Amino acid sequence: MDTLPSLLNPLLVSVVLPVYNGERFLLGALKNIQSQQYEPVEIIVVDDGSSDRTADIVSQFERETSQRVHYFYQNNKGPSAARNQGLKLAKGEAIAFLDVDDLWPENKLNRQVGYLAAHPDVDIVQGLIQRMQAKISPVDQIKDRSTDSTDRPSPLLFEPVFDPYPFINLGSCVYRRSVFDTVGLFDEALWDNEDTDWFTRAWELNIQKVLLPEVSLFYRKHDENMTLAQKNLVHYGLLKIYKRRIDRLRSQPQLAESIEAQSATWTDYMGFSTVPG
């Protein structure tokens, strides 16, 4: 792959980090963003009604690193509402999302933001996903005597499973801020598959998305994942997305004509055909 050009005027990147009772992973996620060594960047933590030490961990990170974090607390409204709030607070020309239990590889922001800045016709830069699986169960407990007498979950160790693959996970991409003005925000009625719904709308509007064939997200699976906890609702969520799409096509006949003229099929755009089981 060609080396991307260095930027004389790099784009301000707003990293939106939604958190709901994610104290186990939060400090690691914040350090991971900082380790990107990309400037300028703003970190926006949207606390979606956590009852754990989320706020304290953000304060600890700021004290230890001198990295300012924009912390916003709201009552629990779900991941879509948390990301939307982050977008409303964002000042950057580029947007990146990181779920609290996932991580980025080194240089992810430099690579993807650099491509976005060098190609003004592209709105989304996507990378490959490396799925990671927890090796031990999070129910294993150890005593953390460094803070108090409260039992805390032991650290999780992750190992890669499957080969890296392209998919529409929000954290595997960097987005031009203006694309959300075109596509709209995330559907707050959806507590799962909100990313599938958003990318479906982006595909319908022929939003230009480019795939860089390199890992841009470590997608970490474990027993506390929200998607695992709500797995019985996933198929129902997909039905809701399909119903929304039918309604759009019925109310906007010109949308159907635009879709027929596109070169990429929906499955190609989403990457479903390449996702491991």
Long-range contacts (C-beta under 8 A, 24 or more apart in sequence): 1-212, 1-213, 1-214, 4-110, 4-111, 4-114, 4-115, 4-118, 5-114, 5-118, 6-114, 7-113, 7-114, 7-117, 7-118, 10-38, 10-39, 10-40, 10-113, 10-114, 10-117, 11-92, 11-93, 11-94, 11-113, 11-116, 11-117, 12-40, 12-41, 12-42, 12-91, 12-92, 12-93, 12-94, 13-38, 13-40, 13-41, 13-42, 13-92, 13-93, 13-94, 13-95, 13-96, 13-109, 13-113, 13-174, 14-41, 14-42, 14-44, 14-86, 14-89, 14-90, 14-91, 14-92, 14-94, 14-95, 14-96, 14-177, 15-41, 15-42, 15-43, 15-44, 15-96, 15-97, 15-98, 16-44, 16-46, 16-83, 16-86, 16-87, 16-90, 16-95, 16-96, 16-97, 16-98, 17-43, 17-44, 17-45, 17-46, 17-86, 17-97, 17-98, 17-99, 17-100, 18-46, 18-48, 18-79, 18-82, 18-83, 18-86, 18-97, 18-99, 18-100, 19-45, 19-46, 19-47, 19-48, 19-50, 19-54, 19-82, 19-100, 20-47, 20-48, 20-49, 20-50, 20-76, 20-79, 20-82, 20-226, 21-50, 21-51, 21-52, 21-54, 22-50, 22-52, 22-54, 22-100, 22-101, 23-50, 23-52, 23-53, 23-54, 23-57, 24-101, 24-138, 24-153, 24-156, 24-224, 25-100, 25-101, 26-54, 26-57, 26-58, 26-100, 27-57, 27-60, 27-61, 28-103, 29-98, 29-100, 29-101, 29-102, 29-103, 30-57, 30-58, 30-61, 30-67, 30-69, 31-61, 31-65, 32-98, 32-103, 32-104, 33-98, 33-104, 34-65, 34-67, 35-106, 36-104, 36-106, 36-107, 36-108, 36-109, 36-110, 37-110, 38-109, 38-110, 38-113, 41-92, 41-109, 42-70, 42-90, 42-91, 42-92, 43-67, 43-68, 43-69, 43-70, 44-69, 44-70, 44-72, 44-86, 44-89, 44-90, 45-69, 45-70, 45-71, 45-72, 46-72, 46-74, 46-82, 46-83, 46-85, 46-86, 46-89, 47-71, 47-72, 47-73, 47-74, 48-74, 48-76, 48-77, 48-78, 48-79, 48-81, 48-82, 49-73, 49-74, 49-75, 49-76, 49-77, 77-188, 78-188, 78-190, 78-191, 79-186, 79-191, 79-194, 79-226, 80-185, 80-186, 80-187, 80-188, 80-189, 80-190, 80-191, 80-194, 81-186, 81-188, 83-170, 83-185, 83-186, 83-194, 84-185, 84-186, 84-188, 87-180, 87-185, 90-177, 92-177, 93-176, 93-177, 94-174, 94-175, 94-176, 94-177, 95-174, 95-175, 95-176, 95-177, 95-180, 96-171, 96-173, 96-174, 96-175, 97-170, 97-171, 97-173, 98-171, 99-170, 99-171, 101-220, 101-222, 101-224, 101-225, 102-171, 102-217, 102-218, 102-219, 102-220, 103-217, 103-218, 103-220, 104-171, 104-216, 104-217, 104-218, 105-215, 105-216, 105-217, 105-218, 108-216, 108-217, 109-174, 111-212, 111-214, 111-216, 112-173, 112-174, 112-212, 112-216, 113-174, 115-210, 115-212, 116-174, 116-176, 119-210, 121-208, 122-176, 122-208, 122-209, 122-210, 123-175, 123-176, 123-178, 123-179, 123-182, 123-207, 123-208, 123-209, 124-173, 124-174, 124-175, 124-176, 124-179, 124-202, 124-207, 124-208, 124-209, 124-210, 125-173, 125-174, 125-209, 125-210, 125-212, 126-166, 126-168, 126-172, 126-173, 126-209, 126-210, 126-211, 126-212, 126-216, 127-166, 127-172, 127-173, 127-211, 127-212, 127-213, 127-214, 127-215, 127-216, 127-217, 128-164, 128-165, 128-166, 128-172, 128-211, 128-213, 128-214, 128-215, 128-216, 128-217, 129-164, 129-165, 129-166, 129-167, 129-169, 129-172, 129-215, 129-216, 129-217, 129-219, 130-160, 130-164, 130-215, 130-217, 130-218, 130-219, 131-160, 131-161, 131-162, 131-165, 131-219, 131-221, 131-276, 132-158, 132-159, 132-160, 132-161, 132-218, 132-219, 132-220, 132-221, 133-158, 133-159, 133-160, 133-161, 133-220, 133-221, 133-222, 134-158, 134-220, 134-221, 134-222, 134-223, 135-159, 137-223, 138-222, 138-223, 138-224, 139-223, 156-220, 156-222, 158-218, 158-220, 158-222, 161-276, 162-276, 163-276, 164-215, 165-271, 165-274, 165-275, 165-276, 166-211, 166-271, 166-274, 167-270, 167-271, 167-272, 167-274, 167-275, 168-195, 168-196, 168-199, 168-269, 168-270, 168-271, 169-195, 169-217, 169-219, 170-195, 170-198, 171-216, 171-217, 171-219, 172-216, 172-217, 172-219, 173-209, 173-216, 179-207, 182-207, 183-207, 187-244, 189-240, 190-237, 190-240, 190-241, 191-230, 191-233, 191-237, 192-226, 192-227, 192-230, 192-233, 192-234, 192-237, 193-234, 193-237, 193-238, 193-240, 193-241, 196-237, 196-238, 196-241, 196-270, 197-241, 197-244, 199-269, 199-270, 200-241, 200-245, 200-266, 200-270, 201-248, 202-269, 203-259, 203-262, 203-264, 203-266, 203-269, 203-270, 204-245, 204-248, 204-255, 204-258, 204-259, 205-258, 206-258, 206-262, 209-269
